[in-house]
Amino acid sequence: MVAAVLSATACTVEQQSVNRFDFNLFPEAVEWQLGDQLAAELADSVVVVDDEAVQTYIQGLGEELVAHTDLADRPWVFTVIEDPSVNAFAIPGGRVYVHSGLLEAVVSEHELMGVLAHEVAHGEARHATEQLSERYGLVLAGSFVLGQDPGLVEQIAAEIVAAGVTAKFSRDDEREADRLGLVTLAEAGVPPASMAEFFELLLARQDRRPSSVEQFFDTHPLTADRVADVRTRSADITVGERRPEDPAMLARIQQRLR
Ligand SMILES: [Zn+2]
């Protein structure tokens, strides 16, 4: 039985090149199930922006990026929620949430894609379920792989929600998300410096209105050094055919949020 658990687990981690050497006990299908469960729980505490044009817009930009990841074949969901603070977060199972305040703060579509690429990279690298794997360890190993405990996903979802749904990522995870995100941007034809531009906007806001960016800084430790690293790296990445921006479209979406 132990051998079965180990081989099945090894199989899930080897599927994706990004995650090949990382410890993760969640098979992808279970992670996506957890995402559905979390999204349902989250629906009680957030207000989703009730505007199809806004949601279609963010979903479209997100999917452009996801197409260049190792998890392109999974159903990702991008959602704009009503919240004036400048924040975005990823939960397990390819779900990315963007605050309306962030959407209003960005000055360009590519800058918006810069932050989306960072969140998508947390999802692609499966940082949240890696953390959970470490926390729950052996409790999960048998149950998920052998399918013994269907209630476990619900139980874990409830515990995550009770603890605050957004995981705080480590500095290593942040660095990995930055680097993966930069590559994804370049492959999508977006100048990778767009991510640095968004981070610089956050740092500037932290000086002026710290409370408006507090949550972002809380879950994604961001320092001037890290932003400088992103800037330097983005200069070394070759971008393919440049993706055209649609400033009028962004302006229309921002208008709808006001
Ligand atoms: Zn992050």
Residues whose N, C-alpha, C, O or C-beta is under 5 A from the ligand:
A	BS01	ZN	E174 A177 H220
